[in-house]
Amino acid sequence: MIELAFFSDELGTNDLREAIRMGVEAGASGIEVRSKLFGDHCVNTVTNEEVRIIKGYLKEFNARVAVIGSGVGKCALDKPEEVALNIARFKRMTELAHMFGTNIIRGFGFWNPYWKTERRLQPDLPGIMPKLREAFGPIIEHAEKEGVVLAFEPEADTNTGNCAQVREIIDGLGGSKALGVAWDVNNAAHTGELPLPDGYRHIKGLVRHLHVKPDRDRSIKTVANTSVSYRQVFERLIADGYDGPASIEHWGSPEAMLDGIRQACALLDEMGVLKR
């Protein structure tokens, strides 16, 4: 079954309660928390008291936090102070995960310095793997101890650029059960990696979370204007036993976000796989 979620900060309101209400009324039951939680507060700075307030909103609308949309791993691998801060940040994300009752923390593989200047994926993952092991070692140890999963999102400006690279990094880090994939199908497709079968074969059995973005026609008929449909993506995941969230993201406006939630809700309901 698939739990339909959405990034609460993309509904264009500084009123988190209102964002949750609108998303739930459109058909979602989960939210992915990231930014605009209270004013400038995001997952990095939200207080325990604010968490208590958010949980009250969630209870009011019968929703839950499905994913901690953290920015863990979006920092420089060659700067020790940023690596240290990243470890501390992950420990706070773990606290939030426990408070909200989820075990999924979205993260990344540190900045890829080649993307902004040369528009290419990290060319030397084996070469930087020792540094990645050092940087992620304490995080993996903490995740295993606390029973949470760090789910790597494919994003070209990080070292986890597509599904092939995500798998290479997970394997290079030892293949811990505390590591998984937040499959942003569009992100990976924009690097030239066809979602099915190419991308998915690398991450089969590792997907803990999914992002759902629009195609050029503002629909989910195709993934990033490839020949692959989101229906096919959902079908493949369900066939392989997937039971987790799918978050609506980057539809461009609050109205479009709500339309994205409605489209996904209708499709998942039609397929009989919408978790309510």
ZIDA-V56167 format. One record per backbone hydrogen bond with DSSP energy under -0.5 kcal/mol. NH is the residue of the N-H (numbers start at 0). CO is the residue of the C=O. If there is no record, write none. Layout:
nh->NH co->CO
nh->NH co->CO
This chain:
nh->1 co->272
nh->2 co->243
nh->3 co->1
nh->4 co->245
nh->5 co->29
nh->6 co->247
nh->7 co->5
nh->7 co->31
nh->9 co->6
nh->10 co->7
nh->11 co->8
nh->15 co->13
nh->18 co->14
nh->19 co->15
nh->20 co->16
nh->21 co->17
nh->22 co->18
nh->23 co->19
nh->24 co->20
nh->25 co->21
nh->26 co->22
nh->26 co->23
nh->27 co->22
nh->28 co->3
nh->29 co->3
nh->30 co->63
nh->31 co->5
nh->32 co->30
nh->32 co->66
nh->36 co->40
nh->37 co->40
nh->40 co->37
nh->42 co->33
nh->44 co->41
nh->45 co->41
nh->50 co->46
nh->51 co->47
nh->52 co->48
nh->53 co->49
nh->54 co->50
nh->55 co->51
nh->56 co->52
nh->57 co->53
nh->58 co->54
nh->59 co->55
nh->60 co->56
nh->61 co->58
nh->62 co->57
nh->63 co->28
nh->65 co->30
nh->65 co->63
nh->66 co->30
nh->67 co->103
nh->68 co->32
nh->68 co->66
nh->69 co->67
nh->71 co->105
nh->73 co->70
nh->74 co->72
nh->78 co->75
nh->79 co->77
nh->81 co->78
nh->82 co->78
nh->83 co->79
nh->84 co->80
nh->85 co->81
nh->86 co->82
nh->87 co->83
nh->88 co->84
nh->89 co->85
nh->90 co->86
nh->91 co->87
nh->92 co->88
nh->93 co->89
nh->94 co->90
nh->95 co->91
nh->96 co->92
nh->97 co->93
nh->98 co->94
nh->99 co->95
nh->100 co->96
nh->101 co->96
nh->104 co->102
nh->104 co->148
nh->105 co->67
nh->105 co->103
nh->106 co->150
nh->107 co->71
nh->109 co->72
nh->110 co->74
nh->111 co->156
nh->112 co->110
nh->114 co->111
nh->115 co->111
nh->116 co->112
nh->117 co->113
nh->118 co->113
nh->118 co->114
nh->119 co->113
nh->127 co->123
nh->128 co->124
nh->131 co->127
nh->132 co->128
nh->133 co->129
nh->134 co->130
nh->135 co->131
nh->136 co->132
nh->137 co->133
nh->139 co->135
nh->140 co->136
nh->141 co->137
nh->142 co->138
nh->143 co->139
nh->144 co->140
nh->145 co->141
nh->146 co->142
nh->147 co->142
nh->148 co->102
nh->149 co->177
nh->150 co->104
nh->150 co->148
nh->151 co->149
nh->151 co->179
nh->152 co->106
nh->153 co->181
nh->154 co->159
nh->157 co->154
nh->158 co->109
nh->160 co->158
nh->165 co->161
nh->166 co->162
nh->167 co->163
nh->168 co->164
nh->169 co->165
nh->170 co->166
nh->171 co->167
nh->172 co->168
nh->173 co->170
nh->174 co->169
nh->178 co->175
nh->179 co->149
nh->180 co->205
nh->181 co->151
nh->182 co->180
nh->182 co->208
nh->183 co->181
nh->184 co->182
nh->184 co->210
nh->187 co->183
nh->188 co->184
nh->189 co->185
nh->190 co->187
nh->191 co->188
nh->192 co->187
nh->193 co->191
nh->198 co->193
nh->199 co->194
nh->200 co->196
nh->201 co->197
nh->201 co->198
nh->202 co->198
nh->202 co->199
nh->203 co->199
nh->205 co->202
nh->206 co->202
nh->207 co->180
nh->208 co->180
nh->209 co->244
nh->210 co->182
nh->211 co->246
nh->212 co->210
nh->214 co->218
nh->217 co->214
nh->222 co->227
nh->223 co->221
nh->225 co->222
nh->229 co->219
nh->232 co->228
nh->233 co->229
nh->234 co->230
nh->235 co->231
nh->236 co->232
nh->237 co->233
nh->238 co->234
nh->239 co->235
nh->240 co->237
nh->241 co->236
nh->243 co->0
nh->244 co->207
nh->245 co->2
nh->246 co->209
nh->247 co->4
nh->248 co->211
nh->256 co->252
nh->257 co->253
nh->258 co->254
nh->259 co->255
nh->260 co->256
nh->261 co->257
nh->262 co->258
nh->263 co->259
nh->264 co->260
nh->265 co->261
nh->266 co->262
nh->267 co->263
nh->268 co->264
nh->269 co->265
nh->270 co->266
nh->271 co->267
nh->271 co->268
nh->272 co->267
nh->273 co->267
nh->274 co->1
nh->274 co->272
